[in-house]
Amino acid sequence: MQQSFVYIMTNKYRTTFYIGVTSDLSRRVIEHKLGEGSKFTKKYNLTDLVYFKTFLDINQAIAREKQLKNWRHDWKLNLIKEHNPSLETLDY
């Protein structure tokens, strides 16, 4: 099984979130920083990684991504703060 990640990108003001799934977090974050990640992340300048979780099964990662995308903004913010209280940009 290949390792996969659910991750959350945000802007410098921490007001908009993008939730994604990937098997190569480092490459994916670089793509977002270069404006190649998605039209949504490019439009809102979502270049800062603030949360990620590792999964051993891609299907579990995809299920979690779908679940998080249905969450309210404040729930997402609370999840991020549980793991990253100061909302720092994380190294990958």
C-alpha positions as CSV (number, residue, x, y, z in Angstrom):
1,M,0.0,0.0,0.0
2,Q,1.2,3.5,-0.8
3,Q,1.2,6.2,1.8
4,S,-1.3,9.1,1.1
5,F,-2.1,12.4,2.7
6,V,-5.1,14.6,3.3
7,Y,-3.9,18.2,3.6
8,I,-5.3,21.7,4.0
9,M,-3.8,24.7,2.3
10,T,-4.7,28.3,3.2
11,N,-3.8,31.9,2.4
12,K,-1.7,34.3,4.5
13,Y,-4.8,35.6,6.3
14,R,-6.0,32.0,7.1
15,T,-9.5,32.8,5.8
16,T,-10.0,30.3,3.0
17,F,-9.2,26.6,3.1
18,Y,-8.5,24.0,0.4
19,I,-8.7,20.3,1.3
20,G,-6.9,17.8,-0.9
21,V,-5.5,14.3,-1.1
22,T,-2.2,13.2,-2.6
23,S,0.3,10.5,-2.5
24,D,3.2,13.0,-2.8
25,L,2.7,15.8,-0.3
26,S,5.9,17.6,-1.1
27,R,5.3,17.7,-4.8
28,R,1.7,18.8,-4.3
29,V,2.5,21.7,-2.0
30,I,5.1,22.9,-4.5
31,E,2.5,22.7,-7.2
32,H,0.1,24.9,-5.1
33,K,2.9,27.4,-4.4
34,L,3.5,27.7,-8.2
35,G,-0.2,28.2,-8.9
36,E,-0.4,24.8,-10.5
37,G,-2.4,23.0,-7.7
38,S,-5.9,23.9,-8.7
39,K,-7.8,26.9,-10.1
40,F,-9.4,27.4,-6.7
41,T,-6.0,27.6,-4.8
42,K,-4.6,29.8,-7.5
43,K,-7.6,32.2,-7.4
44,Y,-7.4,32.6,-3.6
45,N,-3.6,32.3,-3.3
46,L,-3.8,29.2,-1.0
47,T,-0.1,28.5,-0.7
48,D,0.4,27.7,3.0
49,L,0.2,24.1,4.2
50,V,-1.4,24.2,7.7
51,Y,-2.5,20.6,8.2
52,F,-1.9,17.1,6.9
53,K,-2.7,13.6,8.0
54,T,-1.0,10.5,6.7
55,F,-3.0,7.4,5.7
56,L,-1.8,3.9,4.6
57,D,-4.9,3.3,2.5
58,I,-5.7,5.8,-0.3
59,N,-9.4,5.0,0.1
60,Q,-9.4,6.1,3.7
61,A,-7.7,9.3,2.7
62,I,-10.3,10.0,0.0
63,A,-13.1,9.3,2.4
64,R,-11.6,11.6,5.0
65,E,-11.2,14.3,2.3
66,K,-14.8,14.1,1.4
67,Q,-15.9,14.2,5.0
68,L,-13.8,17.3,5.7
69,K,-15.0,19.1,2.6
70,N,-18.5,18.9,4.0
71,W,-17.5,20.5,7.4
72,R,-18.2,24.1,8.3
73,H,-15.4,26.6,8.3
74,D,-15.1,26.8,12.0
75,W,-14.9,23.0,12.4
76,K,-12.0,22.9,9.9
77,L,-10.3,25.7,11.8
78,N,-10.7,23.8,15.1
79,L,-9.2,20.7,13.5
80,I,-6.2,22.6,12.3
81,K,-5.7,24.3,15.7
82,E,-5.7,20.9,17.4
83,H,-2.5,20.0,15.5
84,N,-1.2,23.4,14.7
85,P,-2.4,25.9,17.4
86,S,-0.6,29.0,15.9
87,L,-1.7,28.2,12.3
88,E,2.0,28.2,11.2
89,T,2.9,27.2,7.7
90,L,4.1,23.6,8.0
91,D,7.2,22.1,6.5
92,Y,6.6,19.0,4.4
